[in-house]
Amino acid sequence: MKSYRIELPAVKQDAEDLPVRLERFAARYRKVLDAGHIVCLTDNALGKIAFQGHELIEYLDLPVPQGKVMVHLNTFHTLKELHEIVDACARLGVADLLVVSGDGSSRQSRLEPEDIHAAGAVTVTSVELLVYLRKVYGSAFRYGVAFNPYEPPEHEMEKLGRKLAAGAEFIITQPVLSPSPAIDALRRTSPVPLHLEAWMSPNIGLLTQCIGIEPPVQGAFDPMATLRDLERAYPETEIYLALLDFKNQFPQLTPSGDPT
């Protein structure tokens, strides 16, 4: 059975209906696992302060089956916070960390090069953070990195090369809206597994905020049609689902892994 990586946005700390939000998060978390998929927990997405994945797992007493939970980790933390997060993930048995530079805000601290002994670095990016995690935690996790197909190819491939040299073991793209020669080429040349992100929200304007450019979409955006296209073009490639509609879209993810 093919499984999806399904993103669960973390509960915001200032949510007015916090008990309801927490209950909904726990129900969705268990639903994803019960269906055989992989839970992916975000780290202050778009710079909005939220509970960390490990905090939600521990507070809600949620299970962490082997290989079934991935936690995002970005650079907008103090060194103390970073170790609290990663130590908790190791203790809980989280298998995968997706290491990204992240989106910050004025309310958040950010790692400085001297914090992680990144000599010569001006700022801490996912590359420096990955080098540090590898040095301190070794092979306690499988480390993933992001790839942005909307950046100039030579620039993004150079960054990807540095991420791979730092020890990246898998790649997850920014949302892919259709099969493309660029993705075909990356699949052929990547020395590590490549996972494609499918944008499951019909709100294509929100995607603009995430990737920083106007996405190449003509007319109304149909997330399920896009997912079908990606599945047909890349049947052996794992798909990461962002902003999945649990009421209407989740039931369409059939046991065979093919959208109905």
C-alpha positions in Angstrom: 0.0 0.0 0.0 1.3 3.4 -0.9 1.2 6.0 1.9 1.2 9.8 1.8 3.1 12.2 4.0 0.3 14.3 5.4 1.0 17.7 6.9 -0.7 18.7 10.1 -0.3 22.4 10.9 0.4 22.8 14.5 -2.1 24.4 16.9 -1.4 28.1 17.3 -0.7 29.2 20.9 -3.1 32.1 20.8 -6.1 30.1 19.4 -9.3 31.3 21.1 -10.9 27.8 21.0 -7.8 26.0 22.1 -9.5 22.9 23.6 -11.4 22.3 20.4 -8.3 22.9 18.2 -6.3 20.4 20.3 -9.0 17.8 20.1 -9.3 18.2 16.4 -5.5 18.0 16.0 -5.4 14.7 18.0 -8.3 13.2 16.0 -6.6 14.0 12.7 -3.2 12.8 13.9 -4.7 9.4 14.8 -6.7 9.3 11.6 -3.6 9.7 9.5 -1.8 7.0 11.3 -4.7 4.6 11.3 -4.9 4.9 7.5 -1.2 4.0 7.2 0.1 7.4 6.3 2.9 9.5 7.8 2.2 12.5 10.0 4.3 15.6 9.2 4.3 18.4 11.9 5.2 22.0 11.0 7.4 24.4 12.8 5.8 27.8 13.2 4.7 27.9 9.6 4.7 31.4 8.0 6.3 32.7 11.2 3.1 32.2 13.2 3.8 31.0 16.7 2.4 27.5 17.4 3.0 24.6 19.7 5.9 22.4 18.7 5.2 19.0 17.4 6.7 17.2 20.4 4.7 19.4 22.8 1.4 18.3 21.1 2.5 14.6 21.0 3.3 14.6 24.7 0.4 16.7 26.0 -2.2 14.8 23.9 -0.5 11.4 24.6 -0.2 10.6 20.9 1.5 7.5 19.6 4.8 7.7 17.5 5.0 4.5 15.5 8.4 3.7 14.0 8.9 5.7 10.8 5.5 7.3 10.8 6.2 10.8 12.2 8.2 13.6 10.6 8.9 16.9 12.4 9.9 20.1 10.6 12.8 22.1 12.2 13.7 25.6 11.2 16.4 28.1 12.2 14.2 30.4 14.2 15.0 29.1 17.7 17.5 29.8 20.4 20.1 27.1 20.8 18.3 26.0 24.0 15.0 25.7 22.2 16.6 23.8 19.4 18.0 21.2 21.7 14.8 20.9 23.7 13.0 20.1 20.4 15.5 17.7 19.0 16.1 15.9 22.3 12.3 15.4 22.7 12.0 14.1 19.2 14.8 11.6 19.9 13.2 10.5 23.2 9.8 10.1 21.5 11.1 8.0 18.6 10.5 10.5 15.8 12.3 9.1 12.8 12.6 12.0 10.3 13.5 15.7 10.6 12.9 18.1 7.7 15.5 20.7 8.1 14.6 24.1 6.6 15.6 27.7 7.0 12.0 28.7 7.8 9.9 31.8 7.9 10.6 34.0 10.9 9.0 37.0 12.6 10.1 39.7 15.0 8.7 37.7 17.9 11.2 34.9 17.3 14.8 34.4 18.0 17.1 33.0 15.4 20.2 30.8 15.6 23.4 32.7 15.1 26.5 31.2 13.4 28.4 31.3 16.7 25.7 29.3 18.4 26.4 26.2 16.3 30.1 26.9 15.5 29.4 27.7 11.9 32.6 29.6 11.2 32.5 31.8 8.2 28.7 31.8 7.9 26.9 35.2 7.8 23.5 33.6 8.8 22.4 30.1 9.7 20.6 28.4 6.9 19.4 24.9 6.6 22.8 23.8 5.5 24.6 25.0 8.6 21.8 23.7 10.8 22.0 20.3 9.1 25.8 20.2 9.6 25.3 20.9 13.3 22.6 18.3 13.8 24.7 15.7 12.1 27.7 16.5 14.3 25.6 16.4 17.6 23.0 13.8 16.9 24.7 11.7 14.3 22.4 9.1 12.7 19.6 9.4 15.3 17.3 10.7 12.6 16.9 10.7 8.9 17.4 14.2 7.7 15.4 15.8 4.9 15.7 19.1 3.1 13.6 21.3 0.8 13.9 22.0 -2.9 12.2 25.0 -4.6 11.5 24.4 -8.3 10.5 28.1 -8.7 14.0 29.4 -8.0 16.5 29.8 -10.9 17.7 26.3 -11.6 21.4 26.9 -11.3 21.0 28.7 -8.0 18.7 26.1 -6.4 20.8 23.1 -7.7 23.9 24.7 -6.1 22.1 25.0 -2.8 20.8 21.4 -3.1 24.4 20.3 -3.7 25.5 21.9 -0.4 22.5 20.3 1.4 23.5 16.9 0.1 27.1 17.4 1.1 25.9 18.3 4.6 24.2 14.9 4.9 20.6 15.3 3.5 19.0 11.8 3.1 15.8 12.8 1.3 14.3 15.8 -0.5 10.8 17.3 -0.4 9.9 19.9 -3.0 7.9 23.1 -2.6 4.4 22.5 -4.0 4.5 21.0 -7.6 1.5 22.0 -9.6 2.1 19.9 -12.7 4.7 17.5 -14.1 7.6 19.3 -15.6 11.0 18.8 -17.3 12.7 20.3 -14.2 11.1 17.7 -11.9 11.9 15.0 -14.4 15.5 16.0 -14.4 15.7 16.2 -10.6 14.2 12.7 -10.3 16.7 11.3 -12.7 19.8 12.9 -11.0 18.9 12.9 -7.3 21.1 10.5 -5.3 18.5 10.4 -2.5 14.7 9.8 -2.5 12.7 12.7 -3.9 9.2 13.5 -2.5 6.8 15.8 -4.3 4.6 18.2 -2.4 1.1 18.6 -3.6 -0.8 21.7 -2.7 -4.3 20.6 -1.5 -5.9 23.9 -0.8 -8.0 25.6 -3.5 -6.7 28.9 -2.2 -3.9 29.4 -4.7 -3.3 32.9 -3.4 -2.0 31.4 -0.1 0.6 29.4 -2.0 1.9 32.8 -3.3 2.7 33.7 0.3 4.5 30.4 0.8 6.7 30.4 -2.3 7.1 34.2 -2.7 6.0 34.3 -6.4 2.9 34.0 -8.4 2.4 30.3 -9.1 1.9 29.3 -12.8 -1.8 28.5 -12.7 -4.4 29.3 -15.3 -8.0 29.6 -14.1 -9.5 27.9 -11.0 -7.2 25.5 -9.2 -8.4 21.9 -8.6 -6.2 20.3 -6.0 -7.5 16.7 -6.5 -7.0 17.0 -10.3 -3.4 18.2 -9.6 -2.8 15.2 -7.3 -4.2 12.8 -9.9 -1.8 14.3 -12.6 1.2 14.0 -10.3 0.3 10.4 -9.4 -0.1 9.4 -13.1 3.2 11.1 -14.1 5.2 9.9 -11.1 3.6 6.7 -9.8 6.7 5.6 -7.8 7.3 8.9 -6.2 6.1 9.6 -2.6 3.7 12.6 -2.3 3.6 15.1 0.6 0.1 16.6 1.0 0.0 20.2 2.3 -3.3 21.7 3.7 -5.4 18.6 3.1 -9.1 19.0 3.6 -9.9 16.2 6.0 -13.6 16.3 5.5 -13.8 16.2 1.7 -10.3 15.2 0.4 -9.1 12.6 3.0 -11.8 10.1 2.2 -10.7 10.2 -1.5 -7.3 8.8 -0.6 -8.0 5.2 -1.3 -6.1 2.3 0.2 -4.3 1.7 -3.1 -2.9 5.2 -2.8 -4.8 6.4 -6.0 -7.2 9.3 -5.7 -10.7 8.3 -6.7 
